[in-house]
């Protein structure tokens, strides 16, 4: 997948492009349904599947105090779009000046002049342009004026739940990882580089990898059954998010104990997929009580992972 930045100054030319646009935070099953239509239409016409996405999140620029927690990092969003079959990703830097563009001007300059879209596929709640005035209805009218077809996808429902980035955020914030996975089409993930911690896990028989996570939405503090990706392999494990209160005051961390694994992973990037929350974080009366509970957590996590 080609990634284009600064589309206004790019010389990239597109072949019969089928376009979608949006922030696509989480790349959930609603987004995936849109990408499926974009890629299918592009393949059928011999054209390119193109997506415009925005970074930072528009709300983070316009109303920083109301900015939502991002479900996925930009790195992961790009990877998910590539896996969905998108041929060209336009990563548009979102600024206050860019936000002043009217919906009509955005479509004329970007969709028509820069991309030359033959077809635009969007979600039913799409919004674009100054004051979010642009919606699916306006886009259809502009398509009729400028000569591109418009297709609207959604709403998408899964097991009675409307799929949206807001719904995913609510599920993750509540620690409902099975629901988050249903909406996302995969377990919610956080990725980071393994850094040296205080090595308490190794001292009590459960060596953990301490991840430095730069971005992405953290679930609530507690213990989770997880799957951990190292390279192309997914490994089973149990993770703890929290401050390790048994040992006193400490920064919040994400630590993961990978089952049947003893390789040195310092400096490597791991991805943690949260399958199920097992319990909240607890301050134990002794290290021995903590060790006994971790052993029970491992047994429970193995059972959870064996059935998922």
GIWO-V42493 format. One record per residue. N is the residue number from 1. PHI is phi in whole degrees, -180 to 180 (NA if undefined). OMEGA is omega in whole degrees, 0 to 359 (none if undefined). Layout:
N_PHI_OMEGA ; N_PHI_OMEGA
//
This chain:
1_NA_175 ; 2_-82_175 ; 3_-113_182 ; 4_-111_173 ; 5_-110_178 ; 6_55_184 ; 7_-58_182 ; 8_-63_180 ; 9_-113_182 ; 10_-79_177 ; 11_-95_182 ; 12_-60_175 ; 13_-112_187 ; 14_-111_181 ; 15_-104_178 ; 16_38_190 ; 17_-71_169 ; 18_-104_194 ; 19_-116_165 ; 20_-132_181 ; 21_-148_179 ; 22_162_177 ; 23_-75_175 ; 24_58_178 ; 25_-67_182 ; 26_95_185 ; 27_46_183 ; 28_-81_187 ; 29_-68_173 ; 30_-67_176 ; 31_-62_181 ; 32_-61_177 ; 33_-65_177 ; 34_-65_181 ; 35_-62_178 ; 36_-61_179 ; 37_-68_180 ; 38_-62_182 ; 39_-65_179 ; 40_-61_180 ; 41_-67_179 ; 42_-65_180 ; 43_-65_182 ; 44_-67_183 ; 45_-101_182 ; 46_74_182 ; 47_-105_181 ; 48_-106_174 ; 49_-89_187 ; 50_-124_176 ; 51_-128_170 ; 52_-106_174 ; 53_-128_190 ; 54_-123_176 ; 55_-151_0 ; 56_-68_177 ; 57_-60_182 ; 58_-52_180 ; 59_-66_179 ; 60_-64_179 ; 61_-87_187 ; 62_-86_181 ; 63_-140_187 ; 64_-54_182 ; 65_-71_180 ; 66_-112_185 ; 67_-62_179 ; 68_-74_172 ; 69_-65_180 ; 70_-77_180 ; 71_-69_182 ; 72_-127_173 ; 73_-73_176 ; 74_-60_179 ; 75_-56_181 ; 76_-71_178 ; 77_-60_178 ; 78_-61_179 ; 79_-62_180 ; 80_-67_178 ; 81_-66_177 ; 82_-63_180 ; 83_-66_179 ; 84_-77_177 ; 85_102_177 ; 86_-65_182 ; 87_-85_182 ; 88_-135_176 ; 89_-110_175 ; 90_-97_181 ; 91_-95_187 ; 92_-87_177 ; 93_-69_183 ; 94_-94_181 ; 95_-129_177 ; 96_-62_179 ; 97_-66_178 ; 98_-62_181 ; 99_-66_180 ; 100_-78_178 ; 101_-62_175 ; 102_-67_178 ; 103_-58_180 ; 104_-65_180 ; 105_-66_178 ; 106_-60_181 ; 107_-64_183 ; 108_-65_185 ; 109_-75_188 ; 110_-97_185 ; 111_-70_185 ; 112_-90_188 ; 113_-75_185 ; 114_-82_182 ; 115_-93_183 ; 116_72_185 ; 117_-62_173 ; 118_-91_181 ; 119_-150_177 ; 120_-125_180 ; 121_-115_183 ; 122_-137_173 ; 123_-77_186 ; 124_-69_179 ; 125_-106_182 ; 126_-58_174 ; 127_-142_182 ; 128_-159_177 ; 129_82_183 ; 130_-55_180 ; 131_60_180 ; 132_55_182 ; 133_-70_181 ; 134_-74_176 ; 135_-141_184 ; 136_-63_181 ; 137_-66_178 ; 138_-65_180 ; 139_-61_178 ; 140_-63_178 ; 141_-66_178 ; 142_-69_175 ; 143_-62_178 ; 144_-64_181 ; 145_-73_187 ; 146_-99_173 ; 147_92_172 ; 148_-123_180 ; 149_-79_179 ; 150_-128_176 ; 151_-126_181 ; 152_-111_183 ; 153_-111_173 ; 154_108_4 ; 155_-72_177 ; 156_-105_180 ; 157_-122_178 ; 158_-131_179 ; 159_51_178 ; 160_83_181 ; 161_-109_172 ; 162_-70_181 ; 163_-87_177 ; 164_-160_176 ; 165_-63_179 ; 166_-64_179 ; 167_-66_177 ; 168_-64_180 ; 169_-60_180 ; 170_-63_180 ; 171_-65_180 ; 172_-65_181 ; 173_-63_179 ; 174_-86_183 ; 175_76_179 ; 176_-88_186 ; 177_-71_175 ; 178_-60_178 ; 179_-67_178 ; 180_-57_180 ; 181_-65_177 ; 182_-62_182 ; 183_-72_182 ; 184_-83_187 ; 185_84_180 ; 186_-171_175 ; 187_-63_174 ; 188_-63_187 ; 189_-126_167 ; 190_-132_179 ; 191_-126_178 ; 192_-172_179 ; 193_-88_179 ; 194_-77_180 ; 195_-121_180 ; 196_-78_176 ; 197_-106_182 ; 198_-95_174 ; 199_60_178 ; 200_-71_180 ; 201_-60_180 ; 202_-63_182 ; 203_-67_182 ; 204_-106_174 ; 205_95_179 ; 206_-131_182 ; 207_-64_183 ; 208_-116_171 ; 209_-97_181 ; 210_-96_185 ; 211_-98_171 ; 212_-92_185 ; 213_-100_183 ; 214_-87_183 ; 215_-156_184 ; 216_112_185 ; 217_-87_179 ; 218_-85_169 ; 219_-69_179 ; 220_-64_177 ; 221_-58_180 ; 222_153_183 ; 223_-113_187 ; 224_-132_164 ; 225_-78_187 ; 226_-137_166 ; 227_-119_187 ; 228_-118_178 ; 229_-96_171 ; 230_-121_187 ; 231_65_180 ; 232_-101_183 ; 233_-98_172 ; 234_-108_184 ; 235_-121_180 ; 236_-83_179 ; 237_-170_176 ; 238_-132_184 ; 239_-124_174 ; 240_-124_171 ; 241_-113_178 ; 242_156_188 ; 243_-114_180 ; 244_52_188 ; 245_-65_178 ; 246_-60_183 ; 247_-101_180 ; 248_103_184 ; 249_-74_180 ; 250_-155_176 ; 251_-64_177 ; 252_-71_182 ; 253_-136_168 ; 254_-116_179 ; 255_-123_181 ; 256_-132_175 ; 257_-105_182 ; 258_-94_184 ; 259_-67_172 ; 260_51_187 ; 261_-148_182 ; 262_-140_180 ; 263_-75_175 ; 264_-81_184 ; 265_-117_178 ; 266_-57_179 ; 267_86_179 ; 268_-86_175 ; 269_-97_176 ; 270_-119_174 ; 271_-118_182 ; 272_-110_176 ; 273_-103_186 ; 274_-89_185 ; 275_-91_182 ; 276_-158_175 ; 277_-83_183 ; 278_-91_181 ; 279_-169_173 ; 280_-81_178 ; 281_-80_185 ; 282_-131_171 ; 283_-90_183 ; 284_-88_182 ; 285_-70_181 ; 286_-156_176 ; 287_-63_180 ; 288_-62_178 ; 289_-67_177 ; 290_-63_181 ; 291_-60_179 ; 292_-63_180 ; 293_-69_178 ; 294_-60_178 ; 295_-60_177 ; 296_-68_178 ; 297_-61_181 ; 298_-63_179 ; 299_-62_181 ; 300_-65_180 ; 301_-64_177 ; 302_-60_181 ; 303_-67_179 ; 304_-61_184 ; 305_-69_179 ; 306_-68_182 ; 307_-106_180 ; 308_-122_none
//
